[in-house]
């Protein structure tokens, strides 16, 4: 039979319990500094939301920081009417380019980490070199290449450009991820008679979810926010939302509520990606970084 402690025993244990360490002043100042920094970085978002809900007549320098007197939802409907079709182009572009570059990077990382061949390190280094080539330096030859393929003006020109530019970073992420996969798994599958594609489909691909999460977040964000290729490789019908946003602010008299509302609408897909997959991002990014 279990005996309950008496009130005197409970009081004695409470008095003898170790006291919590006092909060250091340095930690308080650290948190205050982080709070100030967070508020500073959130100021653009505050201005973005506040301006989007204002009417054009209420937008001026004197009332920049003031809250709107009423919520002007018409800004979002007007902005959607002008960029809604471009949002569909961006969604198709980002999803297609992200999935293609992720699959190619996964296959490259698998081959370069588990099926090493002569010159594999050189090939990998040359792939990584592509990460450091700026868009501007290849814009003219890329334009000529896309035009020679007959893709100029179509959304597939952007898909091709972003897939090629995404291969280096996706290969790097997957190669580091697969380096942490035990070679014994590959050897056991080889003994069972599995080849290159069978091992990838039955062993490697099912455990690649963390790596795909990192690549999807990274590539989707990069492709969605890109502007230079969008402005040079597409026509009006296939332009993504980033180019359409620049047109909302065109002209001499700008209704700033429309660009701000359009920017909020354009940011929603990437925010959803981070909200749904963000908790897996750091976990997948660090996979393969620690040995032993």
PELINSUL-V411418 format. One record per pair of residues at least 12 apart in sequence whose ideal C-beta (glycine too) atoms are under 10 Angstrom apart, sorted by the first residue. I is the first residue (numbers start at 1). J is the second residue. Records with the same first field share a line. If there is no record, write none. Layout:
# PELINSUL-V411418
I: J, J
This chain:
# PELINSUL-V411418
43: 65
45: 264, 267
46: 65, 67
47: 64, 65, 256, 260
48: 259, 260, 261, 263, 264, 267
49: 67, 68, 260, 261, 263, 264
50: 63, 64, 65, 66, 67, 68, 257, 260
51: 63, 64, 68, 75, 256, 257, 258, 259, 260, 261, 263
52: 68, 71, 72, 73, 75, 76, 79, 256, 257, 258, 259, 260, 261, 262, 263, 264, 265
53: 67, 68, 69, 70, 71, 72, 73, 74, 75, 76, 257, 260, 261, 264
54: 66, 67, 68, 69, 70, 71, 72, 75, 255, 256, 257, 260
55: 68, 69, 70, 72, 74, 75, 255, 257
56: 72, 75, 253, 254, 255, 256, 257, 258
57: 255
58: 70, 72, 257
59: 254, 255, 256, 257, 260
60: 256
68: 257
72: 257, 261
73: 261
74: 257, 258, 261
75: 255, 256, 257, 258, 259, 260, 261, 262, 264, 265
76: 257, 258, 260, 261, 262, 264, 265
77: 261
78: 248, 255, 257, 258, 261, 262
79: 244, 245, 248, 255, 257, 258, 259, 260, 261, 262, 263, 264, 265, 266
80: 261, 262, 265
81: 258
82: 244, 245, 247, 248, 258, 261, 262
83: 239, 240, 241, 242, 243, 244, 245, 247, 248, 258, 259, 261, 262, 263, 265, 266
84: 241, 244, 262, 265
85: 237, 238, 239, 241, 244
86: 230, 236, 237, 238, 239, 240, 241, 242, 243, 244, 245, 247, 262, 266
87: 240, 241, 244, 262, 265, 266, 268, 269
88: 155, 240, 241
89: 155, 158, 230, 234, 237, 238, 239, 240, 241, 243, 244
90: 155, 158, 223, 224, 225, 226, 230, 239, 240, 241, 242, 243, 244, 266, 269
91: 220, 224, 240, 241, 269
92: 155, 156, 158, 159, 238, 240
93: 155, 156, 157, 158, 159, 161, 162, 223, 224, 226, 229, 230, 234, 238, 240, 241
94: 158, 159, 162, 216, 219, 220, 221, 222, 223, 224, 225, 226, 240, 241, 269, 270, 273
95: 159, 216, 220, 223, 224, 269
96: 155, 156, 158, 159, 162, 163, 223
97: 155, 156, 158, 159, 160, 161, 162, 163, 164, 165, 166, 219, 220, 222, 223, 224, 226
98: 159, 162, 163, 166, 170, 212, 215, 216, 217, 218, 219, 220, 221, 222, 223, 224, 273
99: 163, 212, 215, 216, 219, 220
100: 159, 160, 162, 163, 164, 166, 167, 170, 219
101: 159, 162, 163, 164, 165, 166, 167, 168, 169, 170, 171, 215, 216, 218, 219, 222, 223
102: 163, 166, 167, 170, 173, 174, 208, 211, 212, 213, 214, 215, 216, 218, 219, 220
103: 163, 170, 174, 205, 212, 215
104: 163, 164, 166, 167, 170, 171, 174
105: 127, 163, 166, 167, 168, 169, 170, 171, 172, 173, 174, 175, 211, 212, 215, 219
106: 170, 171, 173, 174, 175, 177, 178, 200, 204, 205, 208, 211, 212, 215
107: 170, 171, 174, 196, 197, 200, 204, 205
108: 123, 124, 127, 167, 168, 170, 171, 172, 174, 175
109: 124, 170, 171, 172, 173, 174, 175, 176, 177, 178, 179, 204, 208, 211, 215, 288
110: 171, 174, 175, 177, 178, 181, 186, 196, 199, 200, 203, 204, 205, 208
111: 123, 124, 171, 174, 175, 178, 196, 200
112: 124, 127, 171, 172, 174, 175, 178, 179
113: 171, 174, 175, 176, 177, 178, 179, 180, 181, 183, 186, 204, 288
114: 175, 178, 179, 181, 183, 185, 186, 196, 199, 200, 203, 204
115: 186, 196, 199, 200
123: 171
124: 168, 171, 172, 175
126: 168
127: 167, 168, 169, 170, 171, 172, 175
128: 168, 169, 171, 172, 175
129: 168
130: 164, 165, 166, 167, 168, 169, 171
131: 165, 166, 167, 168, 169, 171, 172
132: 168
133: 165, 168
134: 228
135: 161, 165, 226, 227, 228, 229, 232
136: 228
138: 161, 164, 165
139: 161, 228, 229, 232, 233
140: 232
142: 157, 160, 161, 164, 165, 229, 232, 233
143: 157, 161, 229, 232, 233
145: 157, 160, 161
146: 158, 160, 161, 229, 232, 233, 234
147: 233
151: 233, 234
152: 232, 233, 234, 235
153: 233, 234, 235, 236, 237, 238, 239
154: 233, 234, 235, 237, 238
155: 230, 233, 234, 235, 237, 238, 239, 240
156: 233, 234, 238
157: 229, 230, 232, 233, 234, 235, 238
158: 223, 226, 229, 230, 232, 233, 234, 238, 239, 240
159: 223
160: 229, 233
161: 223, 226, 228, 229, 230, 232, 233
162: 219, 222, 223, 224, 226, 229
163: 219, 223
165: 219, 222, 223, 226, 229
166: 215, 218, 219, 222, 223
169: 214, 215, 218, 219, 222
170: 211, 212, 214, 215, 216, 218, 219
171: 215
172: 215
173: 210, 211, 212, 214, 215, 218, 219, 284, 285, 287, 288
174: 204, 208, 211, 212, 214, 215, 287, 288
175: 211, 288
176: 211, 214, 285, 286, 287, 288, 289
177: 204, 207, 208, 210, 211, 212, 214, 215, 284, 285, 286, 287, 288, 289
178: 204, 207, 208, 211, 287, 288
179: 287, 288, 289, 291
180: 286, 287, 288, 289, 290, 291
181: 203, 204, 207, 208, 287, 288
185: 199, 203, 204, 207
186: 199, 203, 204
188: 203
189: 202, 203, 204
207: 287
208: 284, 287
209: 280, 284
210: 280, 281, 282, 283, 284, 285, 286, 287, 288
211: 284, 285, 287, 288
212: 277, 280, 284
213: 273, 276, 277, 278, 279, 280, 281, 283, 284, 285, 287
214: 277, 280, 281, 282, 283, 284, 285, 286, 287
215: 284, 285
216: 273, 277, 280, 281, 284
217: 270, 273, 274, 276, 277, 278, 280, 281, 284, 285
218: 281, 285
220: 269, 270, 273, 274, 277
221: 269, 270, 273, 274
223: 240, 242
224: 240, 241, 242, 266, 267, 269, 270, 273
225: 240, 241, 242, 266, 267, 270
226: 240, 242, 243
227: 240, 242, 243, 245, 246
228: 242, 243
229: 242, 243
230: 242, 243, 244, 246
231: 243, 246
240: 266
241: 262, 263, 265, 266, 267, 269
242: 263, 266
244: 262, 266
245: 258, 259, 262, 263, 265, 266
246: 259, 262
247: 259, 262
248: 260, 261, 262, 263
249: 262, 263
